[in-house]
Amino acid sequence: MCTTYGPMYQPHGNPSSQRMESFIVPGEYRKTGNGKYLALYQYTIRHNTMDLSHSLIDAIAKSSFVFADEALRSALAKQHASAPLPRVSSSLGGNLDTSKWRIDGATLCGTQFYAVPVCLLPDLAPRRIDVFIPDQQYHPTELLDALQSSLAVCLRDGRDIAALGISRHICAALDHHCESNPRFLDEYRRLPFGSKLIFEEIKADIREMPLSIVPAHSLEQQTRSVASLKISWSDVADSNWPESIDINSLMLKRELQDSVSVVGILDGRHGINEEYIFKSNASEFRCLYHELHLLLACPPHPNIMPRPLYLVTKKSNFGGKRGVYGFILPLLPQGSIRDLLPSRTISQTLPLEEQFAWAQQVTSALIHINEKGGTFYSDLRPDNVLLSTLGSGTERIVLCDFEQRGNWHEWCAPEVLYRVYIENLRVNATTTSHPWEDLVSGYSTGASDGIDADTWIETHVPHGRNPVWFAMSASKQESAQVYSLGLLIYCIFEGLSNVKINIVNSWPHDPDIEFPEFRRSPLAIRDLVKRCTRGAREWNTSGDPSDRPSPVRRIAGKLYPSVQMQTRFGDERLNEAVVETARVWWESQLEDARDFLRCEATGKWRAERPSLNEVLAALEDPALCSI
């Protein structure tokens, strides 16, 4: 077994002494920390379970999985079946203490890594040159133990990702290329912003891992000048536009996300130890510009990310255009409340009055966005809610991420969620002859007769994403925001990082209960949450809940089927049971979507939720706050 662990991954106890059945039955396992997760991960590789991979998650996490025919689903199941022992059990990778590189995090389900050449710091401007590796299904099965590849799919904490064997292996391979090509780092410095380093294969011998360099010359063609943006955004006052600084005046400190870097500013006006956020995008700029527009146009509010301090520009290598590559925001060192909620709840350092204050501040921010900003906030969840500490020591909530690309499924109101399902079917259907044809034909993104959906999206959705939200009226947008607000209030008072365990994302503190189970919330808060989330299927207690299909569940880097499918397929075919569980569950979800649209069309579906102002009034009620 791999014997080198990161600080968050020390196994506790002997996993072989525990009954696996207590873990693999959905809803009956308890997560006791990431150390337990790794021990469980190392134990379950001896069983016939399904390792996570990017392609697997990309398939089963979308409603279009129902389009996969039986042959494709069978191939997917066989493709992801865990290989039998033996596997390589020694640690791979070099010594991180002497490596020229470090890994700050990963995205794209563990196939895109934020690799930083530490040997070039502190004189390196942010370039967003990430390392890309093959899908986990193509990693040698005998290396899966040491690489911990499947854990990279779901982990989101940078420290945890850096401790994985696959991260160490990538650093060792990059070190090898630096040694074999003395000019490699000089070439790296000259690469365009957003270029890619691609390892075509993962091998035990890093000398057998060829590296391709893909310069992103076309990306700079997408950039727009400040003058061009000012012409397009006539609603932004001249006084709202910040000063521009060159990207080469920035000093990279670390990468937080695929679009967020921590930087210093080397212009003589800022201290060398001062840190700021550089928000950018290395794939395309439409979402970045959309967020920039909202931040500049929206009137200030104490609980909303302030306007950018600077615009970050760079002169094009071709033509001389100076394009906007991102913007500078203040760094809030405490980060989001995603990890603070469970950690402070565990340590009993989150008093009730602070929970009320946080809920009030989030609600006040949403009211401001809707009433003063004239728009909506579709991305409400704990990791987009930051905590700022004022000079007096008082803590204050700050909302971030205004790209309006939509939320995770578990945070969507039913009227949004079911349309997101259908939009995914519409985009991915290869034929109009399928069992869900009536769903797609009966669904409208807002297009009028004679205008197809793609044309409507192109003309009405600024960045081409999230058409469901942009097609809703302002009143329906507010109702959907109230739904997500109710879930956030639930997380605040229950001390949870998320409303449900997510098969795609794993945090240092995954939730140990799921909505709508209550454990800590005052009764009045429970009632408020229930009113805000009216229409949620979880409140429908009619019928036997066990009759409904169960979704696939994730434990560490493995997927497990429903109890029913496990019984049907047996322990030797759990990988096939996972695929069948996903198919049956998605079909049930689409049947729910069909029922929803039918009821909505006939006026039988109504979710009479309170308004945002009514939620704020309830949270500020002295009788409620004194509980």
SULKAUR-V870728 format. One record per helix or strand of 3 or more residues. SS is the DSSP state (~ for helix, > for strand). FROM is the first residue (numbers start at 1). TO is the last residue. If there is no record, write none. Layout:
ss = (SS	SS)
from = (FROM	FROM)
to = (TO	TO)
This chain:
ss = (~	~	~	~	~	~	>	>	~	>	~	~	~	~	~	~	>	~	>	~	~	~	>	~	>	>	>	~	>	>	~	~	~	>	>	~	~	~	~	~	~	~	~	~	>	>	~	~	~	~)
from = (15	21	34	54	63	70	101	112	118	130	136	141	149	158	165	184	196	206	211	219	226	238	243	247	250	260	276	286	310	322	337	352	382	385	395	409	414	437	453	467	474	523	537	545	553	558	563	571	612	622)
to = (17	24	44	60	67	79	107	117	120	132	138	147	154	162	180	190	199	208	214	222	232	240	246	249	257	265	280	297	315	330	346	371	384	389	399	411	428	442	460	471	494	532	539	547	555	560	569	601	620	625)
